[in-house]
Amino acid sequence: MRLATEADITAIGRLIEHSVRVLQAGDYSPVQLEGALGTVFGVDTQLIADRTYYVIENQSGISLKELVACGGWSKRRTLFGSDHARERSDSLLDPSVEPAKIRAFFVHPNWARKGLGTRVLAASEEAAQGAGFSQFELGATLTGERMYSRRGYRELERVIAPLPNGATLPIIRMGKAARPAE
C-alpha cells in the first residue's frame, strides 16, 4: 500500500469502473451504474493532491503492476463523488468539531473479500486521526454498507443522489467515532 500519485489517475479510473460494473451489479441497476460512473463513482483528484488517497498494487512480475484496491480520507467537506460530481465543496473541515470523510473505496473483483478494503480503511482512519480528527463519516453504497457496518460504522441517514441520466442512486451516510489515542 502506498499513497496515490497523479501517475495513478488513469489506472484508478479503470479500477473504479471495473469494480463498480462487477461488484455493485447485484445492488444497483445497469441504468444506475451507468449514470453513476464518472460522477458519483470516479476519481477525485483532490484526494490525490492532498496525499490522503491510497492504492494497493499487485506486482505480477517486474514490469507488470496492477492496482487492486484504492481508498482514502479527506479533510474537505465533499462526502462522495468524482471531480465531475454535481455537489462538491473543497473547503476544509475543522477537525475539532467535524468528522473526516472516508472516501472512494474500490477493490478489484478478483481481490474482493481478502481484507484489502479493511487495510486501506484502517490506514485512512489512522491518518485522519493523526491529523486531529476524532470522528469519521462516509457515504456508503449498498454494496459497501456491510463492510463499514462490520467496522463499527452506523447509519446516520439515507440519501438519494441524482444522476445525470435521470436515475437516482441510494447512498447511506454512516459515521463512527475514532478509537481513543493510546
Rosetta constraint file for C-alpha pairs under 8 A:
AtomPair CA 1 CA 54 HARMONIC 6.62 0.50
AtomPair CA 1 CA 55 HARMONIC 5.66 0.50
AtomPair CA 1 CA 56 HARMONIC 4.37 0.50
AtomPair CA 1 CA 57 HARMONIC 6.79 0.50
AtomPair CA 1 CA 120 HARMONIC 7.82 0.50
AtomPair CA 2 CA 54 HARMONIC 5.51 0.50
AtomPair CA 2 CA 55 HARMONIC 5.67 0.50
AtomPair CA 2 CA 56 HARMONIC 6.52 0.50
AtomPair CA 3 CA 48 HARMONIC 7.80 0.50
AtomPair CA 3 CA 51 HARMONIC 6.39 0.50
AtomPair CA 3 CA 52 HARMONIC 7.03 0.50
AtomPair CA 3 CA 53 HARMONIC 5.73 0.50
AtomPair CA 3 CA 54 HARMONIC 4.38 0.50
AtomPair CA 3 CA 55 HARMONIC 6.20 0.50
AtomPair CA 4 CA 8 HARMONIC 6.19 0.50
AtomPair CA 4 CA 48 HARMONIC 5.88 0.50
AtomPair CA 4 CA 51 HARMONIC 7.18 0.50
AtomPair CA 4 CA 53 HARMONIC 5.67 0.50
AtomPair CA 4 CA 54 HARMONIC 5.16 0.50
AtomPair CA 4 CA 55 HARMONIC 5.68 0.50
AtomPair CA 5 CA 9 HARMONIC 7.27 0.50
AtomPair CA 5 CA 48 HARMONIC 6.03 0.50
AtomPair CA 5 CA 49 HARMONIC 7.74 0.50
AtomPair CA 5 CA 51 HARMONIC 7.97 0.50
AtomPair CA 6 CA 45 HARMONIC 7.83 0.50
AtomPair CA 6 CA 48 HARMONIC 6.86 0.50
AtomPair CA 6 CA 49 HARMONIC 7.84 0.50
AtomPair CA 8 CA 12 HARMONIC 5.96 0.50
AtomPair CA 9 CA 13 HARMONIC 6.20 0.50
AtomPair CA 9 CA 43 HARMONIC 7.03 0.50
AtomPair CA 9 CA 45 HARMONIC 7.66 0.50
AtomPair CA 10 CA 14 HARMONIC 6.39 0.50
AtomPair CA 11 CA 15 HARMONIC 6.15 0.50
AtomPair CA 11 CA 66 HARMONIC 7.92 0.50
AtomPair CA 11 CA 67 HARMONIC 6.79 0.50
AtomPair CA 12 CA 16 HARMONIC 6.09 0.50
AtomPair CA 12 CA 43 HARMONIC 6.84 0.50
AtomPair CA 12 CA 67 HARMONIC 7.11 0.50
AtomPair CA 12 CA 70 HARMONIC 7.36 0.50
AtomPair CA 13 CA 17 HARMONIC 6.23 0.50
AtomPair CA 13 CA 42 HARMONIC 6.22 0.50
AtomPair CA 13 CA 43 HARMONIC 5.93 0.50
AtomPair CA 14 CA 18 HARMONIC 6.17 0.50
AtomPair CA 15 CA 19 HARMONIC 5.96 0.50
AtomPair CA 15 CA 67 HARMONIC 6.81 0.50
AtomPair CA 15 CA 68 HARMONIC 7.11 0.50
AtomPair CA 15 CA 69 HARMONIC 7.61 0.50
AtomPair CA 15 CA 106 HARMONIC 7.28 0.50
AtomPair CA 15 CA 107 HARMONIC 7.31 0.50
AtomPair CA 15 CA 108 HARMONIC 6.26 0.50
AtomPair CA 16 CA 20 HARMONIC 6.00 0.50
AtomPair CA 16 CA 41 HARMONIC 6.99 0.50
AtomPair CA 16 CA 42 HARMONIC 6.41 0.50
AtomPair CA 16 CA 43 HARMONIC 7.88 0.50
AtomPair CA 16 CA 106 HARMONIC 5.88 0.50
AtomPair CA 16 CA 107 HARMONIC 7.65 0.50
AtomPair CA 16 CA 108 HARMONIC 7.97 0.50
AtomPair CA 17 CA 21 HARMONIC 6.11 0.50
AtomPair CA 17 CA 37 HARMONIC 6.85 0.50
AtomPair CA 17 CA 41 HARMONIC 7.77 0.50
AtomPair CA 17 CA 42 HARMONIC 7.62 0.50
AtomPair CA 18 CA 22 HARMONIC 6.23 0.50
AtomPair CA 18 CA 108 HARMONIC 6.93 0.50
AtomPair CA 18 CA 109 HARMONIC 7.62 0.50
AtomPair CA 19 CA 23 HARMONIC 5.54 0.50
AtomPair CA 19 CA 24 HARMONIC 7.36 0.50
AtomPair CA 19 CA 106 HARMONIC 6.21 0.50
AtomPair CA 19 CA 107 HARMONIC 5.93 0.50
AtomPair CA 19 CA 108 HARMONIC 5.24 0.50
AtomPair CA 19 CA 109 HARMONIC 5.79 0.50
AtomPair CA 20 CA 24 HARMONIC 5.14 0.50
AtomPair CA 20 CA 25 HARMONIC 7.15 0.50
AtomPair CA 20 CA 33 HARMONIC 7.23 0.50
AtomPair CA 20 CA 37 HARMONIC 7.94 0.50
AtomPair CA 20 CA 41 HARMONIC 7.75 0.50
AtomPair CA 20 CA 106 HARMONIC 7.76 0.50
AtomPair CA 21 CA 25 HARMONIC 5.86 0.50
AtomPair CA 21 CA 33 HARMONIC 7.02 0.50
AtomPair CA 22 CA 109 HARMONIC 6.60 0.50
AtomPair CA 23 CA 109 HARMONIC 6.28 0.50
AtomPair CA 23 CA 143 HARMONIC 7.46 0.50
AtomPair CA 24 CA 28 HARMONIC 6.15 0.50
AtomPair CA 24 CA 33 HARMONIC 7.93 0.50
AtomPair CA 24 CA 143 HARMONIC 5.90 0.50
AtomPair CA 25 CA 29 HARMONIC 6.57 0.50
AtomPair CA 25 CA 30 HARMONIC 7.10 0.50
AtomPair CA 25 CA 33 HARMONIC 7.64 0.50
AtomPair CA 27 CA 142 HARMONIC 6.24 0.50
AtomPair CA 27 CA 143 HARMONIC 6.27 0.50
AtomPair CA 28 CA 32 HARMONIC 6.01 0.50
AtomPair CA 28 CA 33 HARMONIC 6.42 0.50
AtomPair CA 28 CA 169 HARMONIC 7.90 0.50
AtomPair CA 29 CA 33 HARMONIC 6.27 0.50
AtomPair CA 30 CA 34 HARMONIC 6.07 0.50
AtomPair CA 31 CA 35 HARMONIC 6.11 0.50
AtomPair CA 31 CA 165 HARMONIC 7.99 0.50
AtomPair CA 31 CA 167 HARMONIC 6.90 0.50
AtomPair CA 32 CA 36 HARMONIC 6.03 0.50
AtomPair CA 32 CA 163 HARMONIC 7.69 0.50
AtomPair CA 32 CA 167 HARMONIC 5.88 0.50
AtomPair CA 32 CA 168 HARMONIC 6.52 0.50
AtomPair CA 32 CA 169 HARMONIC 6.28 0.50
AtomPair CA 33 CA 37 HARMONIC 6.08 0.50
AtomPair CA 35 CA 39 HARMONIC 7.66 0.50
AtomPair CA 35 CA 163 HARMONIC 5.39 0.50
AtomPair CA 35 CA 164 HARMONIC 5.99 0.50
AtomPair CA 35 CA 165 HARMONIC 5.37 0.50
AtomPair CA 35 CA 166 HARMONIC 7.80 0.50
AtomPair CA 35 CA 167 HARMONIC 6.77 0.50
AtomPair CA 36 CA 40 HARMONIC 4.93 0.50
AtomPair CA 36 CA 41 HARMONIC 5.62 0.50
AtomPair CA 36 CA 163 HARMONIC 6.11 0.50
AtomPair CA 36 CA 164 HARMONIC 7.91 0.50
AtomPair CA 36 CA 169 HARMONIC 7.43 0.50
AtomPair CA 37 CA 41 HARMONIC 4.81 0.50
AtomPair CA 37 CA 42 HARMONIC 6.16 0.50
AtomPair CA 38 CA 42 HARMONIC 4.72 0.50
AtomPair CA 38 CA 43 HARMONIC 7.66 0.50
AtomPair CA 38 CA 82 HARMONIC 6.51 0.50
AtomPair CA 38 CA 84 HARMONIC 6.66 0.50
AtomPair CA 38 CA 85 HARMONIC 7.85 0.50
AtomPair CA 39 CA 81 HARMONIC 5.73 0.50
AtomPair CA 39 CA 82 HARMONIC 5.21 0.50
AtomPair CA 39 CA 83 HARMONIC 7.24 0.50
AtomPair CA 39 CA 84 HARMONIC 5.11 0.50
AtomPair CA 39 CA 85 HARMONIC 4.52 0.50
AtomPair CA 39 CA 86 HARMONIC 7.50 0.50
AtomPair CA 39 CA 163 HARMONIC 7.75 0.50
AtomPair CA 40 CA 80 HARMONIC 6.56 0.50
AtomPair CA 40 CA 81 HARMONIC 4.04 0.50
AtomPair CA 40 CA 82 HARMONIC 5.83 0.50
AtomPair CA 40 CA 85 HARMONIC 6.03 0.50
AtomPair CA 40 CA 163 HARMONIC 7.97 0.50
AtomPair CA 41 CA 81 HARMONIC 5.89 0.50
AtomPair CA 41 CA 82 HARMONIC 6.15 0.50
AtomPair CA 41 CA 104 HARMONIC 7.61 0.50
AtomPair CA 42 CA 81 HARMONIC 6.61 0.50
AtomPair CA 42 CA 82 HARMONIC 4.59 0.50
AtomPair CA 42 CA 83 HARMONIC 7.41 0.50
AtomPair CA 42 CA 104 HARMONIC 7.94 0.50
AtomPair CA 43 CA 81 HARMONIC 7.87 0.50
AtomPair CA 43 CA 82 HARMONIC 4.94 0.50
AtomPair CA 43 CA 83 HARMONIC 6.40 0.50
AtomPair CA 43 CA 104 HARMONIC 7.94 0.50
AtomPair CA 44 CA 48 HARMONIC 7.32 0.50
AtomPair CA 44 CA 81 HARMONIC 6.95 0.50
AtomPair CA 44 CA 82 HARMONIC 4.41 0.50
AtomPair CA 44 CA 83 HARMONIC 4.86 0.50
AtomPair CA 45 CA 49 HARMONIC 6.19 0.50
AtomPair CA 45 CA 82 HARMONIC 7.81 0.50
AtomPair CA 45 CA 83 HARMONIC 6.58 0.50
AtomPair CA 46 CA 50 HARMONIC 6.00 0.50
AtomPair CA 46 CA 83 HARMONIC 7.86 0.50
AtomPair CA 47 CA 51 HARMONIC 6.22 0.50
AtomPair CA 47 CA 52 HARMONIC 5.48 0.50
AtomPair CA 47 CA 53 HARMONIC 5.48 0.50
AtomPair CA 47 CA 72 HARMONIC 7.47 0.50
AtomPair CA 47 CA 73 HARMONIC 7.40 0.50
AtomPair CA 47 CA 74 HARMONIC 6.45 0.50
AtomPair CA 48 CA 52 HARMONIC 6.26 0.50
AtomPair CA 48 CA 53 HARMONIC 5.44 0.50
AtomPair CA 50 CA 74 HARMONIC 7.93 0.50
AtomPair CA 52 CA 72 HARMONIC 5.61 0.50
AtomPair CA 52 CA 73 HARMONIC 5.57 0.50
AtomPair CA 52 CA 74 HARMONIC 6.35 0.50
AtomPair CA 52 CA 124 HARMONIC 7.46 0.50
AtomPair CA 52 CA 127 HARMONIC 7.99 0.50
AtomPair CA 53 CA 70 HARMONIC 7.27 0.50
AtomPair CA 53 CA 71 HARMONIC 5.68 0.50
AtomPair CA 53 CA 72 HARMONIC 4.19 0.50
AtomPair CA 53 CA 73 HARMONIC 6.48 0.50
AtomPair CA 53 CA 124 HARMONIC 7.99 0.50
AtomPair CA 54 CA 70 HARMONIC 5.48 0.50
AtomPair CA 54 CA 71 HARMONIC 5.47 0.50
AtomPair CA 54 CA 72 HARMONIC 5.66 0.50
AtomPair CA 54 CA 120 HARMONIC 6.88 0.50
AtomPair CA 55 CA 67 HARMONIC 6.62 0.50
AtomPair CA 55 CA 68 HARMONIC 7.54 0.50
AtomPair CA 55 CA 69 HARMONIC 5.63 0.50
AtomPair CA 55 CA 70 HARMONIC 4.31 0.50
AtomPair CA 55 CA 71 HARMONIC 6.75 0.50
AtomPair CA 55 CA 120 HARMONIC 7.97 0.50
AtomPair CA 56 CA 67 HARMONIC 5.77 0.50
AtomPair CA 56 CA 68 HARMONIC 5.73 0.50
AtomPair CA 56 CA 69 HARMONIC 5.12 0.50
AtomPair CA 56 CA 70 HARMONIC 6.33 0.50
AtomPair CA 56 CA 116 HARMONIC 7.83 0.50
AtomPair CA 57 CA 65 HARMONIC 6.26 0.50
AtomPair CA 57 CA 66 HARMONIC 5.45 0.50
AtomPair CA 57 CA 67 HARMONIC 4.43 0.50
AtomPair CA 57 CA 68 HARMONIC 5.67 0.50
AtomPair CA 57 CA 69 HARMONIC 7.31 0.50
AtomPair CA 58 CA 65 HARMONIC 5.84 0.50
AtomPair CA 58 CA 66 HARMONIC 5.27 0.50
AtomPair CA 58 CA 67 HARMONIC 6.21 0.50
AtomPair CA 58 CA 68 HARMONIC 6.29 0.50
AtomPair CA 59 CA 64 HARMONIC 6.27 0.50
AtomPair CA 59 CA 65 HARMONIC 4.68 0.50
AtomPair CA 59 CA 66 HARMONIC 6.54 0.50
AtomPair CA 60 CA 64 HARMONIC 5.50 0.50
AtomPair CA 60 CA 65 HARMONIC 6.04 0.50
AtomPair CA 60 CA 66 HARMONIC 7.61 0.50
AtomPair CA 61 CA 65 HARMONIC 7.47 0.50
AtomPair CA 67 CA 108 HARMONIC 7.77 0.50
AtomPair CA 68 CA 107 HARMONIC 5.74 0.50
AtomPair CA 68 CA 108 HARMONIC 4.90 0.50
AtomPair CA 68 CA 111 HARMONIC 6.54 0.50
AtomPair CA 69 CA 105 HARMONIC 7.45 0.50
AtomPair CA 69 CA 106 HARMONIC 5.67 0.50
AtomPair CA 69 CA 107 HARMONIC 4.25 0.50
AtomPair CA 69 CA 108 HARMONIC 6.10 0.50
AtomPair CA 69 CA 111 HARMONIC 7.97 0.50
AtomPair CA 69 CA 116 HARMONIC 6.52 0.50
AtomPair CA 69 CA 117 HARMONIC 6.87 0.50
AtomPair CA 70 CA 104 HARMONIC 7.32 0.50
AtomPair CA 70 CA 105 HARMONIC 5.53 0.50
AtomPair CA 70 CA 106 HARMONIC 5.44 0.50
AtomPair CA 70 CA 107 HARMONIC 6.54 0.50
AtomPair CA 70 CA 117 HARMONIC 7.67 0.50
AtomPair CA 70 CA 120 HARMONIC 7.19 0.50
AtomPair CA 71 CA 102 HARMONIC 7.92 0.50
AtomPair CA 71 CA 103 HARMONIC 6.05 0.50
AtomPair CA 71 CA 104 HARMONIC 5.05 0.50
AtomPair CA 71 CA 105 HARMONIC 4.02 0.50
AtomPair CA 71 CA 106 HARMONIC 6.47 0.50
AtomPair CA 71 CA 117 HARMONIC 7.65 0.50
AtomPair CA 71 CA 120 HARMONIC 6.24 0.50
AtomPair CA 71 CA 121 HARMONIC 7.30 0.50
AtomPair CA 71 CA 124 HARMONIC 7.88 0.50
AtomPair CA 72 CA 102 HARMONIC 5.98 0.50
AtomPair CA 72 CA 103 HARMONIC 5.29 0.50
AtomPair CA 72 CA 104 HARMONIC 6.57 0.50
AtomPair CA 72 CA 105 HARMONIC 6.96 0.50
AtomPair CA 72 CA 120 HARMONIC 6.93 0.50
AtomPair CA 72 CA 121 HARMONIC 7.05 0.50
AtomPair CA 72 CA 124 HARMONIC 5.30 0.50
AtomPair CA 73 CA 100 HARMONIC 6.68 0.50
AtomPair CA 73 CA 101 HARMONIC 5.38 0.50
AtomPair CA 73 CA 102 HARMONIC 4.28 0.50
AtomPair CA 73 CA 103 HARMONIC 5.22 0.50
AtomPair CA 73 CA 124 HARMONIC 5.52 0.50
AtomPair CA 73 CA 125 HARMONIC 7.42 0.50
AtomPair CA 73 CA 128 HARMONIC 6.80 0.50
AtomPair CA 74 CA 100 HARMONIC 5.85 0.50
AtomPair CA 74 CA 101 HARMONIC 4.95 0.50
AtomPair CA 74 CA 102 HARMONIC 6.38 0.50
AtomPair CA 74 CA 103 HARMONIC 6.85 0.50
AtomPair CA 74 CA 128 HARMONIC 7.77 0.50
AtomPair CA 75 CA 92 HARMONIC 5.78 0.50
AtomPair CA 75 CA 93 HARMONIC 5.52 0.50
AtomPair CA 75 CA 95 HARMONIC 7.85 0.50
AtomPair CA 75 CA 100 HARMONIC 5.55 0.50
AtomPair CA 75 CA 101 HARMONIC 6.63 0.50
AtomPair CA 75 CA 128 HARMONIC 7.86 0.50
AtomPair CA 76 CA 89 HARMONIC 7.05 0.50
AtomPair CA 76 CA 90 HARMONIC 5.26 0.50
AtomPair CA 76 CA 91 HARMONIC 5.47 0.50
AtomPair CA 76 CA 92 HARMONIC 4.43 0.50
AtomPair CA 76 CA 93 HARMONIC 5.31 0.50
AtomPair CA 76 CA 100 HARMONIC 7.57 0.50
AtomPair CA 76 CA 101 HARMONIC 7.26 0.50
AtomPair CA 77 CA 88 HARMONIC 7.66 0.50
AtomPair CA 77 CA 89 HARMONIC 5.44 0.50
AtomPair CA 77 CA 90 HARMONIC 6.01 0.50
AtomPair CA 77 CA 91 HARMONIC 6.03 0.50
AtomPair CA 77 CA 92 HARMONIC 6.39 0.50
AtomPair CA 77 CA 93 HARMONIC 6.09 0.50
AtomPair CA 77 CA 101 HARMONIC 7.37 0.50
AtomPair CA 78 CA 87 HARMONIC 7.60 0.50
AtomPair CA 78 CA 88 HARMONIC 5.27 0.50
AtomPair CA 78 CA 89 HARMONIC 5.16 0.50
AtomPair CA 78 CA 90 HARMONIC 6.45 0.50
AtomPair CA 78 CA 101 HARMONIC 7.55 0.50
AtomPair CA 79 CA 101 HARMONIC 5.98 0.50
AtomPair CA 79 CA 102 HARMONIC 7.73 0.50
AtomPair CA 79 CA 103 HARMONIC 7.04 0.50
AtomPair CA 79 CA 137 HARMONIC 7.78 0.50
AtomPair CA 79 CA 138 HARMONIC 6.18 0.50
AtomPair CA 79 CA 139 HARMONIC 6.10 0.50
AtomPair CA 80 CA 103 HARMONIC 6.32 0.50
AtomPair CA 80 CA 104 HARMONIC 6.94 0.50
AtomPair CA 80 CA 138 HARMONIC 7.54 0.50
AtomPair CA 80 CA 139 HARMONIC 6.03 0.50
AtomPair CA 81 CA 85 HARMONIC 5.19 0.50
AtomPair CA 81 CA 88 HARMONIC 7.77 0.50
AtomPair CA 81 CA 104 HARMONIC 7.63 0.50
AtomPair CA 93 CA 98 HARMONIC 6.15 0.50
AtomPair CA 93 CA 99 HARMONIC 7.66 0.50
AtomPair CA 93 CA 100 HARMONIC 7.42 0.50
AtomPair CA 94 CA 98 HARMONIC 5.46 0.50
AtomPair CA 95 CA 99 HARMONIC 6.51 0.50
AtomPair CA 95 CA 100 HARMONIC 7.08 0.50
AtomPair CA 95 CA 131 HARMONIC 7.70 0.50
AtomPair CA 95 CA 132 HARMONIC 5.58 0.50
AtomPair CA 95 CA 133 HARMONIC 4.58 0.50
AtomPair CA 95 CA 134 HARMONIC 7.20 0.50
AtomPair CA 96 CA 132 HARMONIC 6.96 0.50
AtomPair CA 96 CA 133 HARMONIC 6.51 0.50
AtomPair CA 96 CA 134 HARMONIC 7.42 0.50
AtomPair CA 98 CA 133 HARMONIC 7.47 0.50
AtomPair CA 98 CA 135 HARMONIC 7.06 0.50
AtomPair CA 99 CA 133 HARMONIC 6.28 0.50
AtomPair CA 99 CA 134 HARMONIC 6.83 0.50
AtomPair CA 99 CA 135 HARMONIC 4.43 0.50
AtomPair CA 99 CA 136 HARMONIC 4.64 0.50
AtomPair CA 99 CA 137 HARMONIC 5.78 0.50
AtomPair CA 100 CA 128 HARMONIC 6.43 0.50
AtomPair CA 100 CA 133 HARMONIC 6.07 0.50
AtomPair CA 100 CA 135 HARMONIC 6.29 0.50
AtomPair CA 100 CA 136 HARMONIC 4.82 0.50
AtomPair CA 100 CA 137 HARMONIC 6.15 0.50
AtomPair CA 101 CA 136 HARMONIC 5.87 0.50
AtomPair CA 101 CA 137 HARMONIC 5.00 0.50
AtomPair CA 101 CA 138 HARMONIC 5.53 0.50
AtomPair CA 102 CA 121 HARMONIC 7.85 0.50
AtomPair CA 102 CA 124 HARMONIC 7.23 0.50
AtomPair CA 102 CA 125 HARMONIC 7.77 0.50
AtomPair CA 102 CA 136 HARMONIC 6.56 0.50
AtomPair CA 102 CA 137 HARMONIC 5.98 0.50
AtomPair CA 102 CA 138 HARMONIC 4.97 0.50
AtomPair CA 102 CA 139 HARMONIC 7.88 0.50
AtomPair CA 103 CA 138 HARMONIC 6.43 0.50
AtomPair CA 103 CA 139 HARMONIC 7.58 0.50
AtomPair CA 105 CA 117 HARMONIC 6.94 0.50
AtomPair CA 106 CA 117 HARMONIC 7.46 0.50
AtomPair CA 107 CA 111 HARMONIC 6.52 0.50
AtomPair CA 107 CA 112 HARMONIC 5.92 0.50
AtomPair CA 107 CA 116 HARMONIC 7.41 0.50
AtomPair CA 107 CA 117 HARMONIC 6.79 0.50
AtomPair CA 108 CA 112 HARMONIC 6.25 0.50
AtomPair CA 111 CA 116 HARMONIC 7.60 0.50
AtomPair CA 112 CA 116 HARMONIC 7.52 0.50
AtomPair CA 113 CA 117 HARMONIC 7.99 0.50
AtomPair CA 115 CA 119 HARMONIC 6.12 0.50
AtomPair CA 116 CA 120 HARMONIC 6.28 0.50
AtomPair CA 117 CA 121 HARMONIC 6.00 0.50
AtomPair CA 118 CA 122 HARMONIC 6.11 0.50
AtomPair CA 118 CA 147 HARMONIC 7.97 0.50
AtomPair CA 119 CA 123 HARMONIC 6.37 0.50
AtomPair CA 120 CA 124 HARMONIC 6.07 0.50
AtomPair CA 121 CA 125 HARMONIC 6.10 0.50
AtomPair CA 122 CA 126 HARMONIC 6.07 0.50
AtomPair CA 123 CA 127 HARMONIC 6.11 0.50
AtomPair CA 124 CA 128 HARMONIC 6.08 0.50
AtomPair CA 125 CA 129 HARMONIC 5.99 0.50
AtomPair CA 125 CA 136 HARMONIC 7.52 0.50
AtomPair CA 125 CA 178 HARMONIC 7.45 0.50
AtomPair CA 126 CA 130 HARMONIC 6.09 0.50
AtomPair CA 127 CA 131 HARMONIC 6.31 0.50
AtomPair CA 128 CA 132 HARMONIC 6.65 0.50
AtomPair CA 128 CA 133 HARMONIC 5.63 0.50
AtomPair CA 129 CA 133 HARMONIC 4.67 0.50
AtomPair CA 129 CA 134 HARMONIC 5.94 0.50
AtomPair CA 129 CA 178 HARMONIC 6.92 0.50
AtomPair CA 133 CA 178 HARMONIC 7.72 0.50
AtomPair CA 134 CA 177 HARMONIC 6.00 0.50
AtomPair CA 134 CA 178 HARMONIC 4.96 0.50
AtomPair CA 134 CA 179 HARMONIC 7.80 0.50
AtomPair CA 135 CA 175 HARMONIC 7.34 0.50
AtomPair CA 135 CA 176 HARMONIC 5.89 0.50
AtomPair CA 135 CA 177 HARMONIC 4.30 0.50
AtomPair CA 135 CA 178 HARMONIC 5.24 0.50
AtomPair CA 136 CA 175 HARMONIC 5.49 0.50
AtomPair CA 136 CA 176 HARMONIC 5.43 0.50
AtomPair CA 136 CA 177 HARMONIC 6.17 0.50
AtomPair CA 136 CA 178 HARMONIC 6.89 0.50
AtomPair CA 137 CA 173 HARMONIC 7.13 0.50
AtomPair CA 137 CA 174 HARMONIC 5.61 0.50
AtomPair CA 137 CA 175 HARMONIC 4.23 0.50
AtomPair CA 137 CA 176 HARMONIC 6.64 0.50
AtomPair CA 138 CA 173 HARMONIC 5.70 0.50
AtomPair CA 138 CA 174 HARMONIC 5.35 0.50
AtomPair CA 138 CA 175 HARMONIC 6.37 0.50
AtomPair CA 139 CA 171 HARMONIC 5.92 0.50
AtomPair CA 139 CA 172 HARMONIC 5.46 0.50
AtomPair CA 139 CA 173 HARMONIC 4.51 0.50
AtomPair CA 139 CA 174 HARMONIC 6.30 0.50
AtomPair CA 140 CA 144 HARMONIC 5.56 0.50
AtomPair CA 140 CA 145 HARMONIC 5.43 0.50
AtomPair CA 140 CA 148 HARMONIC 7.71 0.50
AtomPair CA 140 CA 171 HARMONIC 5.66 0.50
AtomPair CA 140 CA 172 HARMONIC 4.97 0.50
AtomPair CA 140 CA 173 HARMONIC 6.22 0.50
AtomPair CA 140 CA 174 HARMONIC 6.94 0.50
AtomPair CA 141 CA 145 HARMONIC 5.99 0.50
AtomPair CA 141 CA 170 HARMONIC 7.17 0.50
AtomPair CA 141 CA 171 HARMONIC 5.22 0.50
AtomPair CA 141 CA 172 HARMONIC 6.35 0.50
AtomPair CA 142 CA 146 HARMONIC 7.80 0.50
AtomPair CA 142 CA 170 HARMONIC 7.37 0.50
AtomPair CA 142 CA 171 HARMONIC 6.80 0.50
AtomPair CA 142 CA 172 HARMONIC 7.22 0.50
AtomPair CA 144 CA 148 HARMONIC 6.45 0.50
AtomPair CA 145 CA 149 HARMONIC 6.03 0.50
AtomPair CA 145 CA 172 HARMONIC 7.27 0.50
AtomPair CA 146 CA 150 HARMONIC 6.34 0.50
AtomPair CA 147 CA 151 HARMONIC 6.47 0.50
AtomPair CA 148 CA 152 HARMONIC 6.58 0.50
AtomPair CA 148 CA 153 HARMONIC 5.39 0.50
AtomPair CA 148 CA 154 HARMONIC 7.99 0.50
AtomPair CA 149 CA 153 HARMONIC 4.82 0.50
AtomPair CA 149 CA 154 HARMONIC 6.12 0.50
AtomPair CA 152 CA 176 HARMONIC 6.49 0.50
AtomPair CA 153 CA 174 HARMONIC 5.81 0.50
AtomPair CA 153 CA 175 HARMONIC 5.14 0.50
AtomPair CA 153 CA 176 HARMONIC 4.99 0.50
AtomPair CA 154 CA 174 HARMONIC 5.22 0.50
AtomPair CA 154 CA 175 HARMONIC 5.54 0.50
AtomPair CA 154 CA 176 HARMONIC 6.48 0.50
AtomPair CA 155 CA 172 HARMONIC 6.54 0.50
AtomPair CA 155 CA 173 HARMONIC 6.04 0.50
AtomPair CA 155 CA 174 HARMONIC 4.39 0.50
AtomPair CA 155 CA 175 HARMONIC 6.69 0.50
AtomPair CA 156 CA 172 HARMONIC 7.49 0.50
AtomPair CA 156 CA 173 HARMONIC 5.46 0.50
AtomPair CA 156 CA 174 HARMONIC 5.10 0.50
AtomPair CA 156 CA 175 HARMONIC 6.63 0.50
AtomPair CA 157 CA 172 HARMONIC 6.06 0.50
AtomPair CA 157 CA 173 HARMONIC 5.28 0.50
AtomPair CA 157 CA 174 HARMONIC 7.14 0.50
AtomPair CA 158 CA 170 HARMONIC 6.92 0.50
AtomPair CA 158 CA 171 HARMONIC 5.88 0.50
AtomPair CA 158 CA 172 HARMONIC 4.58 0.50
AtomPair CA 158 CA 173 HARMONIC 6.00 0.50
AtomPair CA 159 CA 170 HARMONIC 5.88 0.50
AtomPair CA 159 CA 171 HARMONIC 5.30 0.50
AtomPair CA 159 CA 172 HARMONIC 6.24 0.50
AtomPair CA 159 CA 173 HARMONIC 7.12 0.50
AtomPair CA 160 CA 168 HARMONIC 6.18 0.50
AtomPair CA 160 CA 169 HARMONIC 5.55 0.50
AtomPair CA 160 CA 170 HARMONIC 4.60 0.50
AtomPair CA 160 CA 171 HARMONIC 6.07 0.50
AtomPair CA 161 CA 168 HARMONIC 5.45 0.50
AtomPair CA 161 CA 169 HARMONIC 5.01 0.50
AtomPair CA 161 CA 170 HARMONIC 6.25 0.50
AtomPair CA 161 CA 171 HARMONIC 6.96 0.50
AtomPair CA 162 CA 166 HARMONIC 6.86 0.50
AtomPair CA 162 CA 167 HARMONIC 6.36 0.50
AtomPair CA 162 CA 168 HARMONIC 4.49 0.50
AtomPair CA 162 CA 169 HARMONIC 6.49 0.50
AtomPair CA 163 CA 167 HARMONIC 5.34 0.50
AtomPair CA 163 CA 168 HARMONIC 5.36 0.50
AtomPair CA 163 CA 169 HARMONIC 7.10 0.50
